[in-house]
Amino acid sequence: MKIAFIGTGHVGAALAVRLDASGHDVVLAQTKEASASLAAALARSKSLTARPLADAVGGAEIVFLAAPFSATEGIVKPLAAALAGKVLVDCTNPVGPGLSHGLKSERSGSELVQSLAPAARVVKAFSIYGFENLEDPSYPSYGVKPVMLFCGDDRDAKAHVARLVADVGFEPLDVGGLVQALHLEHMTLLWIRMVRAGGQSPTLVWAALRR
Ligand SMILES: NC(=O)c1ccc[n+]([C@@H]2O[C@H](COP(=O)([O-])OP(=O)(O)OC[C@H]3O[C@@H](n4cnc5c(N)ncnc54)[C@H](OP(=O)(O)O)[C@@H]3O)[C@@H](O)[C@H]2O)c1
């Protein structure tokens, strides 16, 4: 798939490198003159390239949003037309004061993203763990893969994202429509509270077990 990344920091770079390594055509969006995170991401793989934001998005089938949540409106609103029909993978998390929900749990960040780009096919994914697990999701001694929960309203878009989730190394689990994004964001807050604030290992992940 042709994939563009907006945001190439901890999350964007980790996913871009893994998707590039699994054979996707990955382009990193240039959003300013000089970006240390973009340069660092490019240095990680010879096959990663950078293009100006409009070109990167215009040429992509799937666009990853992996920038700070506070930058969402400024990034997404001007791209609304360019994103029409494209899969927009929202990796962002709205985090407020005291590790509360950044939109006061009134609506999810992903629903805000969808409202800013109404014709994009938004899927919330790759958001529930720290970047350490996006860099390396392998847990060889367990015999199961960590689960990656994702949600969105477009069935076809979610099928594409499920394949990317598997390519990165997680078990994909579709948890429903975009209305579920608020619950994923709370799940992320739980993880952040346990790990970043609570001192548990950043390699803490969830697994989906069934019988
Ligand atoms: N860190 C985690 O463990 C983690 C895990 C899951 C989800 N998330 C979510 O993923 C998102 C990215 O987190 P991160 O840790 O990767 O952040 P990060 O390391 O700080 O990287 C942020 C990236 O966004 C770019 N950026 C900043 N402002 C921008 C703007 N106005 N327009 C376009 N690009 C902009 C930065 O570029 P410059 O370097 O040039 O400023 C950088 O490439 C956040 O929403 C976060 O909540 C984080």
The ligand as a Gaussian input file, in Angstrom:
#p B3LYP/6-31G(d) Opt

LIG

0 1
 N        4.699000       8.221000      22.639000
 C        3.919000       7.150000      22.711000
 O        4.306000       6.158000      23.353000
 C        2.595000       7.136000      22.010000
 C        1.932000       5.912000      21.812000
 C        0.731000       5.874000      21.111000
 C        0.189000       7.063000      20.617000
 N        0.841000       8.245000      20.835000
 C        0.262000       9.447000      20.245000
 O        0.897000       9.590000      18.977000
 C        1.097000      10.964000      18.676000
 C        2.578000      11.196000      18.426000
 O        3.291000      10.893000      19.609000
 P        4.885000      10.775000      19.592000
 O        5.286000      10.254000      20.909000
 O        5.343000      10.102000      18.355000
 O        5.296000      12.320000      19.519000
 P        6.719000      12.922000      19.162000
 O        7.791000      11.912000      19.339000
 O        6.806000      14.209000      19.911000
 O        6.606000      13.239000      17.595000
 C        5.641000      14.132000      17.124000
 C        5.807000      14.282000      15.621000
 O        4.813000      15.192000      15.149000
 C        5.447000      16.263000      14.436000
 N        4.679000      17.484000      14.613000
 C        4.603000      18.271000      15.708000
 N        3.785000      19.325000      15.474000
 C        3.356000      19.184000      14.194000
 C        2.513000      19.958000      13.363000
 N        1.931000      21.074000      13.786000
 N        2.316000      19.524000      12.089000
 C        2.891000      18.390000      11.630000
 N        3.702000      17.620000      12.380000
 C        3.935000      18.009000      13.646000
 C        6.833000      16.342000      15.046000
 O        7.700000      16.990000      14.122000
 P        8.960000      17.841000      14.664000
 O        9.879000      16.865000      15.336000
 O        9.515000      18.421000      13.414000
 O        8.399000      18.853000      15.615000
 C        7.163000      14.859000      15.223000
 O        7.575000      14.292000      13.995000
 C        0.542000      11.747000      19.865000
 O       -0.744000      12.184000      19.553000
 C        0.525000      10.735000      20.990000
 O       -0.512000      10.998000      21.916000
 C        2.023000       8.299000      21.503000

